[in-house]
Amino acid sequence: MAEYNRPLPSPTPETRHFWEGCREGELRLQRCTGCKESYFPPRPFCPACGSRDVEIFKASGKATLYSYIINHRPRPDFGEMPHSIAVVTLAEGPRMMTNIVDCPQTPEALILDMPLEVTFEKANDEISLPKFRPVKG
């Protein structure tokens, strides 16, 4: 594996389940057992009702493109240029900031509401980053 030279997250007790899931190829979210609201980013309480009765579940990995920018500014520690910085709406409801991969980084290719699926980029033995690519077919 090539050395990954971008900044990486440091899992905390509240986010450890998320990063363990990513390492295993699963996108894990949390859901309130009371109001049934799914949410992201991870936290120990429901942002909708404040309940601490929450559960972790495997998300579908499906999303749609909500918004994006295309970064053209060169930074040696951020890999290929240009690259998208995007917000996707997960099928379960929450939104997540990510990158769109496996397609041209142009406005013609990055269509709002396009269907996406999660893929994981292994950064090291502990961290795999969730990114999204267009659904094929």
TORBAKE-655616 format. One line per 3 residues: their letters; for each residue x, y, z of C-alpha. Coordinates in steps of 0.05 Angstrom, whole numbers. Example, Ala and Ser with C-alpha at 12.3 -4.5 7.8 and 13.67 -1.06 7.14 Angstrom:
BEGIN
as> 246,-90,156 | 273,-21,143
REM end
This chain:
BEGIN
mae> 0,0,0 | 27,69,-19 | 38,118,37
ynr> -24,160,49 | -3,232,59 | -69,267,73
plp> -93,284,143 | -132,227,174 | -186,226,228
spt> -171,203,299 | -227,157,323 | -257,175,390
pet> -301,131,434 | -362,163,401 | -338,151,330
rhf> -301,85,337 | -360,43,312 | -363,86,249
weg> -289,78,233 | -289,4,250 | -347,-5,201
cre> -311,33,146 | -250,-11,156 | -296,-72,147
gel> -329,-42,85 | -394,-21,121 | -424,48,127
rlq> -451,49,199 | -500,101,223 | -538,113,288
rct> -613,114,299 | -655,136,358 | -695,78,386
gck> -748,127,409 | -762,175,351 | -729,130,298
esy> -688,188,270 | -623,166,235 | -565,214,241
fpp> -493,230,224 | -441,248,249 | -437,198,306
rpf> -454,222,376 | -481,190,440 | -550,223,436
cpa> -604,235,385 | -599,306,355 | -674,306,342
cgs> -702,289,411 | -641,286,457 | -651,213,477
rdv> -590,171,494 | -626,108,472 | -591,100,405
eif> -570,40,363 | -517,29,310 | -539,-1,244
kas> -509,-18,176 | -533,33,125 | -549,15,53
gka> -490,54,25 | -536,88,-25 | -540,164,-32
tly> -554,221,-79 | -510,281,-94 | -537,341,-55
syi> -482,393,-68 | -409,399,-87 | -351,442,-106
inh> -292,424,-150 | -227,441,-118 | -174,463,-168
rpr> -124,492,-119 | -62,448,-116 | -42,419,-49
pdf> 11,366,-49 | -20,330,11 | -89,323,-21
gem> -76,278,-80 | -105,286,-149 | -128,353,-175
phs> -181,373,-188 | -224,336,-137 | -295,344,-113
iav> -315,361,-42 | -387,340,-37 | -447,333,8
vtl> -489,271,-4 | -558,253,22 | -557,182,48
aeg> -617,137,32 | -629,135,107 | -636,211,111
prm> -573,242,140 | -525,283,98 | -450,269,97
mtn> -390,308,71 | -347,265,25 | -312,261,-42
ivd> -341,236,-107 | -294,187,-142 | -291,144,-205
cpq> -319,198,-251 | -294,261,-284 | -290,320,-236
tpe> -331,366,-280 | -399,399,-274 | -422,358,-333
ali> -407,293,-296 | -427,314,-225 | -502,320,-232
ldm> -543,340,-171 | -589,284,-146 | -548,231,-185
ple> -550,163,-152 | -487,144,-115 | -459,85,-76
vtf> -407,82,-22 | -337,56,-34 | -279,56,16
eka> -209,81,6 | -159,46,51 | -112,98,81
nde> -77,51,129 | -91,-11,170 | -137,27,217
isl> -173,79,173 | -213,70,109 | -248,132,84
pkf> -319,129,57 | -325,160,-12 | -381,157,-63
rpv> -383,138,-136 | -438,141,-188 | -481,79,-191
kg> -465,40,-254 | -520,21,-301
REM end
